[in-house]
Amino acid sequence: MSRRARVMLAAGIDLAATLLFVLVGRGSHNADASILGLLTTWWPFAAALAVGWGVTAAWKRPFGILWPGVGVWLITVAGGMLLRTASGQGTAVPFLLVATISLAVLLMGWRAIAAVTSRWHSNRAASADLPRKTERYP
């Protein structure tokens, strides 16, 4: 996969993760199902995610768990909450806690899964390249 494709994939997964967070949250509160309502809830997190990508230079290591993963997560949560406050949306403490935990799982979880599967594939490929030991019988 090309570097550009990896960056686009990672950015797409991060955007999808924030959208999933919003969809599940809105669904659990029986919020209106309109596109406008969804976008009103999602935009602060999507905008903060973009800032997180910029601050951490996530395009350099888009699949990195510790960096940029942790940085993107923290900036997405903090920025999303600041933007929600600035736009008159709620930021109650329980919501802050749920958002922090949920976005940690979503934004760093897929990176952890990618790292494990990448190592697994690398180990399989490396073992396939090793010469096989054959037994000799006299």
N, C-alpha and C positions, 0 to 999 in steps of 0.2 A: 504494500500500500504506500502511495506517495506521501511525502510529508504534508502537503496541502490537504490531501484527503484525510489524514489522521487529525489534523487541526479542525477541519470541518466536521468530522465525525464527533470529536470530543465536544466542540461547541454545541453541536446539535443535541447531543446527549444531555449536556448541562441544561440547555433550554428546556428540553423535554422533562428533565427532572424537576425543574421549578414549576413547570406547567402541571405535572402530575401532583406535586405538593398542593397547588392551588385547587385542582379538580377534586382531590380527595377531601381537602378541608371544606370546600364549598358544599360538596355532597354530604358530608357528615353534619352540616348545619342546615341542611335543606334550604340553601340560598337559592335565589332565582337562577334559572339555568340559561339566562340570556348571554349572548356573546359579549355584550357591553359589560355586564356584571363580572364575567370571567376576566375580561381585559382590565377592568378597574382593579381587581384584586391582584392580577398577575404582573402588571407593568412595573410596580416598584421592585419586585424581585428580579425581573428580567433586566431592568436598567442597572440595578446593583450588581447583577451577574456580569454584565458588560464591563462595568467599572472594575470588578474583581479580576476579570481577564486582562484588562489593561494594566492594572497595578502590579499584578504578579507576572506579567509577560507570559501568560499561560500557553501561548502558541509555541514557545520554545520547548516545553515539555508537557504537552497537553494531557498526557496520561499519568503524570506524576501525582502520587498520593499526598506526600507531605508538602511538596511545593510543585505545582500551584494549588493542589487540592485543598489543603487547610486554609490557605489564603483566600481562595475563591469562595469557600464556604463561609468564612467569617465575614468577609466583605459583603457577600450576598445577604446574610442575615442582618448585619448592622445597617447596611445601606438600605435594604428593603424596609426595615422598621423606621428608619429616618424618613424615607420617602413616603411611607404610609402616614406617619405623623404629619408631615408637611402637607399632605393632601387631605387631611381630615379623616383618615381611616383609623380604626382601632389598633392598639398595640398593648392589650392587656397582658399582664405577666404570664398567665397560662398560655396565651397564644405565642408569646416570645419563647417560652420553654419548648412548646411543641414544634415551633418553626425551627429552632436551633437544632433540636434532636433530629427532626425529620429531614432537614436539608443536609445535615451531616451524613446521615445514612444514604441519602440519595446522591449527593455530589461526590462523596468520597467512596461510597459503596461500589459504584460501578467501576471506579478506578482500581479498587482493590481486586475486584473480580477480574478485570482486564489484566492486572499484574500477575495474578495466580495462573490464569489460563495461558498467558504469554510464556511464563516460566515452564508450564507443563508442556506446551508445544515445543519450546526450545529444548527441553530435556529429551523429549521423544525424538526430535530430529537429530540431536547429538548422539543418542544411543543407536539410532538407525545407521549412522555413519561409522560406528565402531565395527572393526572386523569381528566376525563371529568366531568364537572358539569352537573348533571341531575336534572331536575326540578321534584319536588314532588307535586302531586296534592292531595288535601285532599279527 
